[in-house]
Amino acid sequence: MFAVTVTFEIKPENVDRFLALVQENAQTSLRDEPGCQLFDICHTPGETTVFLYEIYDSKAAFDAHLASQHFKTFDAATAQMVDSKDARLFEKVIR
């Protein structure tokens, strides 16, 4: 398992458009990427923070997500909407 969290601060005037685009990205990831197991989008109405929680089979599956055309399109379309972005990557600890 490979988990990804991303916290975005979105420019206030772009929140609705960003949410529409990130939902499209999540739906496409879940539908078209066999290694994408979970892609949750969290947002509190009236606020500018958007939090993503994603689960992939492996780092290779996440790398495939980053290389996908739909992700590249999303990333380019939203680049100017974002004030800040904090992405964190986690690997499952096996004992």
C-alpha positions, -999 to +999 in steps of 0.1 A: +000+000+000+011+035-008-007+065+006-007+101-006-021+131+012-022+165-005-034+197+012-042+226-012-049+262-003-069+275-032-074+311-042-109+320-030-123+329-064-112+295-078-125+270-052-156+259-071-137+254-104-109+236-086-134+213-069-150+204-102-116+196-118-103+176-089-135+155-088-130+148-125-094+138-119-104+115-090-131+098-109-108+092-139-081+079-116-104+054-100-119+043-133-088+041-154-059+033-131-059-003-118-035+006-090-056+035-076-077+020-048-091+052-031-092+089-040-110+110-014-116+147-017-123+166+015-135+203+017-154+224+042-179+247+024-169+284+027-132+275+032-103+274+008-085+243+020-089+211-001-075+178+013-069+147-008-063+112+005-053+086-020-044+050-018-024+031-044-012-005-047+025+007-048+047+037-055+049+025-091+011+028-093+013+064-080+041+072-104+018+059-132-009+083-119+016+112-121+025+102-157-011+099-168-025+124-193-055+132-172-033+141-142-010+163-163-041+180-177-055+186-142-022+198-129-018+223-157-054+235-155-052+242-118-017+255-114-027+291-112-057+284-089-034+271-060-018+294-034+001+264-018+003+227-020+017+202+006+020+166-007+031+138+016+039+102+006+036+072+030+045+036+026+029+009+047+050-003+076+051-041+076+061-059+108 
